[in-house]
Amino acid sequence: MTTAHINRIGTAVPQLDMHRLFVEFMNKIQLRGKFDRVFSRMVDRSGIFHRYSVLQLDELSMEPASADYFYAAGVFPSTARRMRAYERYAPELAERAIAKLDLQGREREITHLVVASCTGFSAPGLDQILATRLGLREDLKRSFVGFMGCSAAVPALRIAQDAVLADPSARVLVVNLELCSLHMQDTDDLEKALLFLLFGDGCSAALVTADATGIALRDFRTALLPDSADLITWHIGDNGFDMTLSGQVPGRITTALRADLSADHDCGLLRGEGTQAIDLWAVHGGGRSILDAVETGYFLDKSALEDSRSVLAACGNMSSATIMFVLKRMLDTAKKGSRGLGMAFGPGVVAETFRFSMAE
């Protein structure tokens, strides 16, 4: 029986480490001294030490400036300008991640390309742009997973699995590209400002085939948290994409996972097997509180989410790319035969999950 495997994963982040710079920027330009103690305390508690941006240092200004700057006091870009920046920077970052796959001149053997991104749109899309720049085959089958937020990597992998199961000779390139730093909003609202402590830019690329190496993809399962549609939202506004992330989300996740843990049937995320059936927890690091909620909800050991916390600390929340960075760590270090559960949360609130195992 054919099993789809993630054979390799490549990751890339931009050069500019923006974390401390953006904390300073928010304090001085956005909050302007308001809530400074609370904001500083949340910075310290975030569990994030680095985040990266495709923007250049000379595109940011701490002082009132002209429209030549991307972000400056009183000068924040329109949605159109943000999309032009996405078109400029996205292909290059994606190519850097794909290069890490070391395809060794076999790009023409790629049969399918799946791209997931929720931080920018253009037509021709990033999928078509990459196909041209990489010299992929003319009959390439392309799919684009758009605007599904932080959980989008899981549906992208599911599409790749479907392609391999339908045709065991398929070679699927899966790209998750997010430029979250393009969507900072001009606000003095503390709750909105705290969102900007989480997000950074990053890209992952994965090769999925029937070759029995790497990470074997098992079954996928989706669950919606009831009455949660307004807790995570992502809307296109006149000044970029505007996100809502309610403080209720961690508590709702904890409640849902405890109910799943106590279920004695195979319909839940754990398939009624309990946490003892899982060796590896590849959880999207949406923030420290999200990881704490999963840990608390499933009564996990403190070390269970170490890979997820390490990625969060090193890169922040890169939306859909984040869980792939976690899987990359596992691909490099996990024991053969280990069983895992991947989990990411997105607007809805939806939990996208899949079971996997490390190839023997």
C-alpha positions as CSV (number, residue, x, y, z in Angstrom):
1,M,0.0,0.0,0.0
2,T,1.3,3.4,-1.0
3,T,2.2,5.9,1.8
4,A,3.1,9.5,1.2
5,H,6.3,10.7,2.9
6,I,7.7,14.1,3.5
7,N,11.2,13.3,2.3
8,R,12.9,16.6,3.0
9,I,12.0,20.0,4.4
10,G,13.9,23.3,3.6
11,T,13.3,26.5,5.6
12,A,14.3,30.1,5.2
13,V,13.8,33.4,7.1
14,P,14.8,36.9,6.0
15,Q,17.9,38.6,7.2
16,L,16.4,41.4,9.3
17,D,15.8,40.3,12.9
18,M,13.0,42.7,13.7
19,H,11.9,41.6,17.1
20,R,13.6,44.2,19.4
21,L,13.3,46.8,16.6
22,F,9.6,46.3,16.4
23,V,9.2,46.3,20.1
24,E,10.9,49.7,20.2
25,F,8.9,50.9,17.2
26,M,5.6,49.9,18.9
27,N,6.5,51.6,22.1
28,K,7.5,54.8,20.6
29,I,5.3,55.1,17.5
30,Q,2.1,53.1,18.3
31,L,1.5,53.0,22.0
32,R,3.4,56.3,22.6
33,G,4.0,55.5,26.2
34,K,0.5,54.0,26.9
35,F,0.5,50.7,28.8
36,D,4.3,50.6,28.7
37,R,4.6,48.4,31.8
38,V,2.0,45.9,30.6
39,F,3.5,45.8,27.1
40,S,7.1,45.3,28.4
41,R,5.9,42.5,30.7
42,M,4.2,40.8,27.8
43,V,7.3,41.1,25.7
44,D,9.3,39.3,28.5
45,R,6.6,36.6,28.8
46,S,6.1,35.9,25.1
47,G,8.8,33.2,24.8
48,I,10.0,34.9,21.6
49,F,13.5,36.2,21.1
50,H,13.8,36.6,17.4
51,R,11.4,37.3,14.5
52,Y,12.4,38.2,10.9
53,S,11.1,40.6,8.3
54,V,11.6,41.0,4.5
55,L,11.6,44.7,5.0
56,Q,14.8,46.6,5.0
57,L,16.1,48.6,7.9
58,D,15.9,51.8,5.9
59,E,12.2,51.2,5.3
60,L,11.4,51.9,9.0
61,S,11.5,55.2,10.8
62,M,11.0,56.1,14.4
63,E,10.3,59.7,13.5
64,P,7.6,61.4,11.4
65,A,8.7,60.8,7.9
66,S,7.7,60.9,4.2
67,A,5.8,58.2,2.4
68,D,9.2,56.8,1.2
69,Y,9.2,54.7,4.4
70,F,7.1,51.6,4.6
71,Y,6.3,52.2,8.3
72,A,6.8,55.5,10.0
73,A,5.0,57.7,12.5
74,G,1.8,58.6,10.9
75,V,2.7,56.9,7.6
76,F,1.4,53.3,7.3
77,P,1.1,51.7,3.8
78,S,-2.1,51.0,1.9
79,T,-3.1,47.4,1.1
80,A,-2.0,47.9,-2.5
81,R,1.5,48.9,-1.3
82,R,1.7,45.9,1.0
83,M,0.7,43.6,-1.9
84,R,3.5,45.2,-4.1
85,A,5.9,44.4,-1.3
86,Y,4.6,40.8,-1.1
87,E,5.1,40.4,-4.9
88,R,8.6,41.8,-4.6
89,Y,9.9,39.8,-1.6
90,A,7.9,36.5,-1.6
91,P,9.4,34.7,-4.6
92,E,13.0,35.2,-3.5
93,L,12.3,33.9,0.1
94,A,10.5,30.9,-1.4
95,E,13.4,30.1,-3.7
96,R,15.8,30.2,-0.7
97,A,13.7,27.6,1.1
98,I,13.4,25.4,-2.0
99,A,17.1,25.5,-2.5
100,K,17.5,23.8,0.9
101,L,15.8,20.8,-0.6
102,D,18.8,20.2,-2.8
103,L,16.8,18.9,-5.7
104,Q,20.1,18.4,-7.6
105,G,18.7,19.5,-11.0
106,R,15.6,17.3,-10.8
107,E,13.2,20.2,-10.7
108,R,11.6,19.0,-14.0
109,E,10.5,15.8,-12.2
110,I,8.2,17.8,-9.9
111,T,4.6,16.9,-10.9
112,H,2.6,18.9,-8.5
113,L,3.1,22.3,-6.7
114,V,1.1,23.2,-3.7
115,V,1.5,26.8,-2.3
116,A,-0.1,28.0,0.9
117,S,-0.1,31.6,1.9
118,C,-2.5,34.0,3.6
119,T,-0.4,37.2,3.7
120,G,-0.5,38.3,0.1
121,F,-2.2,37.8,-3.2
122,S,-1.3,38.4,-6.9
123,A,-2.2,37.1,-10.3
124,P,-0.3,35.4,-11.7
125,G,0.0,33.9,-8.3
126,L,3.1,32.8,-6.3
127,D,2.6,29.3,-7.5
128,Q,2.8,30.3,-11.2
129,I,5.7,32.7,-10.5
130,L,7.7,29.9,-8.8
131,A,6.9,27.4,-11.5
132,T,8.4,29.8,-14.1
133,R,11.4,30.9,-12.0
134,L,12.3,27.3,-11.1
135,G,11.8,26.0,-14.6
136,L,9.2,23.4,-13.6
137,R,7.4,21.3,-16.3
138,E,4.7,22.9,-18.5
139,D,2.1,20.3,-17.4
140,L,2.7,21.0,-13.7
141,K,-0.4,20.5,-11.5
142,R,-0.7,23.6,-9.3
143,S,-2.8,24.2,-6.2
144,F,-3.0,27.4,-4.1
145,V,-4.3,27.3,-0.5
146,G,-5.2,30.9,0.4
147,F,-6.3,32.8,3.4
148,M,-6.7,29.7,5.7
149,G,-4.4,31.3,8.3
150,C,-2.0,29.5,10.6
151,S,-3.6,26.1,9.9
152,A,-3.0,26.1,6.1
153,A,0.1,23.9,6.1
154,V,-2.1,20.9,7.1
155,P,-4.5,21.1,4.2
156,A,-1.5,21.7,1.9
157,L,0.1,18.4,3.1
158,R,-3.3,16.7,2.7
159,I,-3.4,17.8,-1.0
160,A,0.1,16.4,-1.4
161,Q,-0.8,13.1,0.2
162,D,-3.9,12.8,-2.1
163,A,-1.7,13.4,-5.2
164,V,0.8,10.7,-4.1
165,L,-2.0,8.2,-3.2
166,A,-3.6,8.8,-6.6
167,D,-0.3,8.4,-8.4
168,P,2.6,6.8,-6.6
169,S,5.1,8.3,-9.1
170,A,4.0,11.9,-8.2
171,R,6.6,14.2,-6.8
172,V,4.9,17.1,-4.9
173,L,6.6,20.4,-3.9
174,V,4.8,22.0,-1.0
175,V,5.6,25.7,-0.2
176,N,4.3,27.7,2.8
177,L,5.2,31.3,2.5
178,E,4.1,34.1,4.9
179,L,5.2,37.7,5.1
180,C,3.4,38.6,8.3
181,S,5.5,41.8,8.9
182,L,3.7,43.5,6.0
183,H,0.5,43.8,8.0
184,M,1.3,45.8,11.1
185,Q,-1.5,48.2,11.8
186,D,-1.4,51.8,13.1
187,T,-3.0,51.4,16.5
188,D,-2.7,52.4,20.1
189,D,-5.0,49.6,21.3
190,L,-2.9,47.3,23.6
191,E,-4.6,44.1,22.5
192,K,-4.0,44.7,18.8
193,A,-0.4,45.9,19.6
194,L,0.3,42.6,21.4
195,L,-0.5,40.7,18.2
196,F,2.6,42.3,16.6
197,L,4.8,40.6,19.3
198,L,3.9,37.2,17.8
199,F,4.3,37.3,14.0
200,G,7.3,37.1,11.7
201,D,8.2,36.2,8.2
202,G,9.3,32.7,7.0
203,C,9.0,30.1,4.3
204,S,9.2,26.3,4.2
205,A,9.5,24.0,1.3
206,A,8.8,20.2,1.4
207,L,9.2,17.4,-1.0
208,V,6.4,14.8,-0.7
209,T,6.6,11.5,-2.6
210,A,6.0,7.7,-2.1
211,D,9.7,7.2,-1.3
212,A,9.8,5.6,2.2
213,T,12.1,8.1,3.8
214,G,11.5,11.0,6.2
215,I,8.1,11.5,7.7
216,A,5.2,9.1,6.8
217,L,1.9,10.9,6.6
218,R,-1.0,9.0,8.0
219,D,-4.6,10.2,8.5
220,F,-5.8,13.8,8.6
221,R,-8.7,15.1,10.7
222,T,-10.3,18.5,11.1
223,A,-12.4,19.8,14.1
224,L,-14.2,23.0,14.6
225,L,-14.6,24.5,18.0
226,P,-18.3,25.3,18.5
227,D,-19.4,29.0,18.7
228,S,-15.9,30.2,17.9
229,A,-16.1,31.8,14.5
230,D,-15.4,35.3,15.8
231,L,-12.4,34.4,18.0
232,I,-9.8,34.3,15.2
233,T,-10.6,36.4,12.1
234,W,-8.5,37.7,9.2
235,H,-10.0,40.4,7.0
236,I,-8.7,42.5,4.1
237,G,-8.9,46.2,5.0
238,D,-7.8,49.4,3.2
239,N,-4.6,49.4,5.2
240,G,-3.5,45.8,5.0
241,F,-5.0,42.6,6.5
242,D,-6.5,43.1,9.9
243,M,-6.4,40.2,12.4
244,T,-8.5,39.5,15.5
245,L,-7.1,37.0,18.0
246,S,-9.4,36.8,21.1
247,G,-7.9,36.2,24.5
248,Q,-10.5,33.4,24.9
249,V,-8.8,31.2,22.3
250,P,-6.3,29.4,24.7
251,G,-9.1,28.6,27.2
252,R,-11.4,27.3,24.5
253,I,-8.6,25.1,23.2
254,T,-7.8,23.7,26.6
255,T,-11.5,22.8,27.2
256,A,-11.8,21.2,23.8
257,L,-8.7,19.1,24.2
258,R,-9.7,17.9,27.6
259,A,-13.0,16.7,26.2
260,D,-11.2,15.0,23.4
261,L,-8.9,13.3,25.9
262,S,-11.8,11.9,27.9
263,A,-13.6,10.6,24.8
264,D,-13.8,6.8,24.6
265,H,-14.5,6.7,20.8
266,D,-12.3,7.0,17.8
267,C,-13.9,10.2,16.4
268,G,-11.7,12.7,18.2
269,L,-8.3,14.1,17.4
270,L,-6.6,11.4,19.5
271,R,-8.8,8.7,17.9
272,G,-9.7,7.5,21.4
273,E,-6.1,6.2,21.9
274,G,-5.0,8.7,24.5
275,T,-1.8,10.7,24.6
276,Q,0.3,7.6,25.3
277,A,0.0,6.7,21.5
278,I,1.9,9.9,20.6
279,D,5.7,10.3,20.9
280,L,6.1,13.6,19.0
281,W,3.9,16.7,19.2
282,A,4.2,18.9,16.2
283,V,2.0,21.8,17.4
284,H,1.9,25.1,15.6
285,G,3.4,27.8,17.9
286,G,0.7,30.4,17.6
287,G,2.0,31.9,20.8
288,R,3.2,30.8,24.2
289,S,-0.4,30.8,25.5
290,I,-1.5,28.5,22.6
291,L,1.2,26.0,23.4
292,D,0.4,26.2,27.1
293,A,-3.2,25.5,26.3
294,V,-2.4,22.3,24.3
295,E,0.0,21.2,27.1
296,T,-2.6,21.8,29.8
297,G,-5.5,20.4,27.8
298,Y,-3.8,17.1,27.1
299,F,-1.9,17.0,30.5
300,L,1.4,16.8,28.6
301,D,4.9,16.6,30.1
302,K,6.8,19.9,30.0
303,S,9.2,18.6,27.4
304,A,6.5,17.4,25.0
305,L,6.3,20.7,23.1
306,E,10.0,21.5,23.2
307,D,10.3,21.6,19.4
308,S,7.4,23.9,19.0
309,R,8.6,26.2,21.8
310,S,12.1,26.3,20.2
311,V,10.7,27.4,16.8
312,L,8.5,30.0,18.5
313,A,11.6,31.4,20.4
314,A,13.8,31.5,17.3
315,C,11.3,32.7,14.7
316,G,8.0,33.7,16.3
317,N,4.7,32.8,14.7
318,M,5.2,32.6,10.9
319,S,1.6,31.6,10.3
320,S,1.2,28.6,8.1
321,A,5.0,28.0,7.8
322,T,5.5,27.5,11.5
323,I,4.5,23.9,11.9
324,M,6.7,22.9,9.0
325,F,9.7,24.4,10.9
326,V,8.7,22.2,13.8
327,L,8.6,19.1,11.5
328,K,12.0,20.0,10.1
329,R,13.4,19.8,13.6
330,M,11.8,16.4,14.1
331,L,13.1,15.2,10.7
332,D,16.6,16.1,11.8
333,T,16.5,14.6,15.4
334,A,13.6,12.3,16.1
335,K,14.0,8.5,16.5
336,K,12.9,6.2,13.6
337,G,9.5,4.7,14.2
338,S,8.4,7.5,16.5
339,R,4.7,8.3,16.2
340,G,3.5,11.9,16.0
341,L,0.5,14.2,15.9
342,G,0.6,17.5,14.0
343,M,-1.8,20.2,15.0
344,A,-2.4,23.8,13.9
345,F,-5.2,26.2,14.7
346,G,-6.8,28.7,12.3
347,P,-9.7,31.0,11.8
348,G,-13.0,29.3,12.6
349,V,-11.6,28.3,15.2
350,V,-10.5,25.2,13.4
351,A,-8.0,22.5,14.5
352,E,-6.3,20.9,11.5
353,T,-4.5,17.7,12.6
354,F,-2.7,14.7,11.1
355,R,-0.9,11.7,12.4
356,F,2.5,10.8,11.2
357,S,5.5,8.6,12.0
358,M,9.2,8.7,11.4
359,A,10.2,6.3,8.6
360,E,12.2,3.2,9.7
